[in-house]
Amino acid sequence: MSSFIEETKCLLPRITLIACGCFSPPTPMHMRLFEIARDHFEMAGTHKVIGGIISPTHDSYGKKGLAPALDRCAMVKLALQSSNWIHLSDWEVRQSQWTRTTSVLQFHQNYINNFMNLSSTRPKYEKLIHEWLPLAIGDRKDPVNVKLLCGADLLESFAVPGLWAESDIENIVANHGLVVITRSGSNPEKFIFESDILTKYQRNITLITNWVPNEVSSSMVRRLLGRGQSVKYLLDDLVLEYIRRHRLYNITSKYITDAVRPTQLIFNHAYMDNNKNDLNEQITLEQDMDESDSPSPLTATQQLTTRVFCCGDTSPRGSKLLRLGPGQAVQVITTMPSDENSEVIMTF
């Protein structure tokens, strides 16, 4: 009987969860969403979760209190030190400007599925494997679906006029799917019912109730730090120490811990040193927004073509890369490790 159960699990559709947002700073609840979702799918026996991805937004998102992308990526890596299945993707922050959510999902899904076609040449490109690729990606050859993992606030934001492009909502729900972690007592079904698009594709929306509430948000942490109050036990100690050393969020608190593992911080300083010259110049904007809000207006040279939440220009290279349907062929241009100087084009 146990062998039959294991065989059944091997036949389950494979999914990877991706969370998009500011992560300024990343809180334990950001990571808990992944654990709650994976537990749900394992208990339901409907899908096999093979990986988790955290994709911080580009600096041009323009939120007040948004730390530079390098710092946010370094903090995410610190916060994920103990996880063996959730990983950072810095692809989004490396684009020329803010990228629509649907394009972020599409890129990662395209890359995962096309990478599996490289089985014959994988040793040649082994050094080019992205850190965020699921470890179990090569166990099977069937497609992997990338689903957007989010809280109920994002689902509710779909109903705000002009905040999301309807075409992007439809693309996300129809071609990828939503995994929504809701609070006890909330009524997400109401928002689905009131939306024709969400109702049409409700089979692709998974609602999961979080029975262990945690109201700690990034904005609350920033507020406490700015007031000089303690945030210990609200963030990972390594993240706290990073904030203290880099003086992020106008920190004035004297309660930041010094009890960290130095080697962990050195690792993330190395991440910053290796990447600081590759990212775009940081853009400082002062509009106070929540994590589901639209980006603030940019200067004339940075102006986005539309102001809905999940739409933004991509780079010339990115626009060619991302206008494909999920799972279709994609050309990925990446840089070899530091011991090699050439740029390699991987055509799937």
N, C-alpha and C positions, 0 to 999 in steps of 0.2 A: 504494500500500500504506500509506503514511504517513497519507494522508487517511482511509483506512478505520480505522486505529488511533485517530486523533483522534476520529472520529465515534463509535467504540465507547466511548471514554472519556466522551463526553458523555452516553451512555445509562446509565452506571453509577449505582447507587443512591447518593444523597448522604448523608453522615453528618457530624455534628459531635461532637467528643470533649470530654467534661467531666471534670475531676478535682476531687474534693471532699476536703477535709482541713484541717489546721490551718495549714500553711505558716508556721510560727513558728520560724525564718524560712524563706523559700523558698530552696531549694538548686538548683544547676544541674541536678541529677537530676530534679527536678520538671518542668523544662522538657524535658529529654531524653526523658522518657516520650512526650511528644507527637510529637517528631521521629521516634523509633523506630517508633511506631505508624503515622504517616503514610507513612513509607518502606515499611513492610510492605504496607499496602493498595495503594500505587502499584505495587509490584513484583508483588503477587498479581493486580492488575487486577480486583479484586472490588468495590471501593467507591471513591467519590471523597470525600476528606476536604476539606470546605470551610471548617472553622474549628475552633478550640480554645478552651475556656473553663476558667478556674481560678476555683473558687468556694470561698473560705475559709469555715470554719465559724463559727457564731455564738459570741459570747463565753460564753454560758451552757453551752457544751460542757463547760467546767470542767476543763481539763487544766492541771496544774502547769507553769509555764513558758509558758503561752499569752499572748502579747502582746495588747494591746487590738486590736480589729478594725480600727480606723482605721490603726494602725501596720502591721498585717499586709497590709492592702489597699495601703497606700503602698509597702511593700517589694515586693509582687508587681508593681505597676506599674513600679517601678524595674528589677526583674529582667527585665521583658518589653520594655524599651526597644528592643531590637534585633529583636524578633519582629514580623512583619507579618501573622501569622495567629492567634496565641494572645492572648487578651484576658482581662482581669479582669471578673468579674461580682460586684458587691457586693450583689446581691439577697438572698442568704442572710443576710448579717450585718445587713441592715436589717429583718429580721423581728422580732417581739416576743420570740421566744426561739428556741432550737435547733430546727431543722427536719429532719424525716426525709429521708434521702437520696433516697428514691423521689419525694418531693414536689419536691425540687430539680430532679431530672431532668424530671419532668412539667411543671413550670412553664416551663423553658427550651425544651422541645420544643413545648409549646403556643404559646408566644410566637413562636418562629421560624416555625412553619407558618402561624399566623394572620396574622402580619405580611405574608406574601406576598400575602394577599388584599386588601391596602390599596393596590395599585398605582395605582388611580385617584385616591386622595387622598394619596398619599405626600408630594408637595411640601408640603402643609399641615402635616404632622406631622414634617417632616424633622428638626427640632431635637430631637424626642423619641426618635430612634433610639438604642437602647442601644449602648454601646461594644462590647459582646461579640457583637453580631450579626455573623455572617460577612459579609465583603465581597462574596462571590459569591452571596449569598442570592437576588438578583433575576434571576440568569442563567437560571433555569428555574423552572417552577411546580410541579414534582413535590415531594412531601413530603420533609422532612429528618428523619432519625432521629438522636436524641441518645444516644450510647453512653457508659457510665461507664468511664473510663480509670483503671486502678489497678495496684498491684503485686500480687505473688503473696500477700503477707501478708493482704490484704483477702479474697481468695478463700478462704484457709485459715480466716479468722475466721468464715466462714459455718458452720463445723462446731462452733463453740463454743456449747454449750447456753445458751439464754437471751440470747445476745448480739444476735441478729438475729430479727426477726419473720419467720416463714416466708412470710407473705403478702407482705411487702415484698421478700424475696429473689425470689419468683416474679414479682412485678410488674416488678422491675428487669430480670431476665433475659428474661422473656417479651416485655415491651413496649418495652424499650430495647436491652439487650444489654451484655455485658461485653467489654472489651478489656484483657487481663491481660498485663503485661510481667513475664516470669519470668527468674530467674537460670539460668545454665548449670548443669546438674546437678540442678536441682529437678525435682519430679514433680507438677505441678499436675493432671495427668490423674487421679491417685489421689484427690484431693479431689473432683473431678467425679464419679468413679465411686462414691464413698462417699455421695454426696448424691442422693437421688431427684429433687429439684427440678432440680439442676444437670444431671443426666443427661437429664432430660426435655427441657430447653431447651439442650442442649449445642451445637446448631447456632447459637445466638446468642452463644456464647462464643468469642472469638478469643484464642488463646494465642500470644504472641510472645516468643521468646528474646532477651534482651539479651546480646550476645556481648562487650560492652565493660563489664565490671562496674564499678560505682561504689557503694561502701558508705557514702558520706557521707550521714548523715541529719540532720534538724533537731535531734534530741535530742543527737547527737554534737557538733554545732556549739555548742549551748547549754552543754554540759558543758565544752568547751574554753574558751569565753568566761568561764565562771564560775571557771575555774582560772587565768585570766590568760594562757592560751596563744594562740598565733597561729592564726587561721583564714583568713588570706589565701590566696587561690586555691581555697578551699573554697566561697566565696560571691562573688557579683558585688561589685566594689569599691563600687558605688553603694549596695548593700544594707549592706555593712559600715560605710560612712560614716554611713548612716542610723541603724544600731544604736548607733554611737558617740555621735552627736549627741543621740540621745534616751535614752541610757543604758538600753537594753533588756537584759533577761536578766542583771541584776546584773553587768554587764560590768566586768572589772578588767584586761583585757588592754591592754598598752601598744603592741601591734603593729598596732592597727587603722590602716588606710591613711587618709591625708588627700588622696590624689591622686584627686579626683573632679571632675566637671563641675558647678559651682555651679548652673547653670541647671536641671539635672535635678532637683536637690534642691528648688529653689524650686518647680518644677512639682508635686512631691508634697506640699510644705507647703501649696500651694494646694488640693490635693485634700483634705487634712485640714481646712483652714479651711472649705471649702465643705460638708463633710459632718459635722463633729463635732457639730453641733446636731441632726442628723437621726437619729443612731443612738441606741440604747438606752444607759442607764447601764451602765458596764462592771461585770461581776460577777467577783470574784476568788475562785476556788476552789482548794483546795490538793491535790487528789487527783492522784497521779502516774500518768499513763496513757500508753499509746502511741497512735499516730494511729488505730488501728483499735479502740480501747477504747470502752466505753460511757461516757456522761457521768456525772459524780459527782452525788450527791443535792443538791437545791436546798433552799432554805428553803420553809416552808409555802406562801408566796405564789407561789413559783416552781416548785413541784413539778410534774414532768411526769406525764402520765397513765400512761406505761409507761416501763420502763427498758431496753428493748432498744435496740440500737445505732442503728437508723435510724428510730426512731419518736419523735415529740415533738409537743407541741401546736403548732398554727399560730395566728396571730392571727385574730380574728373575720373580718377581711377576707380573710386568707390561706386560711382554711378553705373559704370559698365559692369561692375562686379555684382551689384545687388538687384538689378532689374530682371532677375530670373525667378522662376517659380521654385518653391521649396524642393530640394533634392535634385535639381537640374545641374548641368555642368557649370563649373565655376573655375576661373583662373585666379590662383592665389599667389601673390607676390610677397615674398618674405626675405628677411636678411639672415645670412648665415651667422653662426656663432662668432664671437670676437676673434677666434683664431683664424678666421677666413674673411676675406675682404670682398668677396663677390656677392652679387645679388642673384638669387635663384628664382626662376619662374616655374611654378609647379602647375601644369595644366591637367585638370581632371577630366 
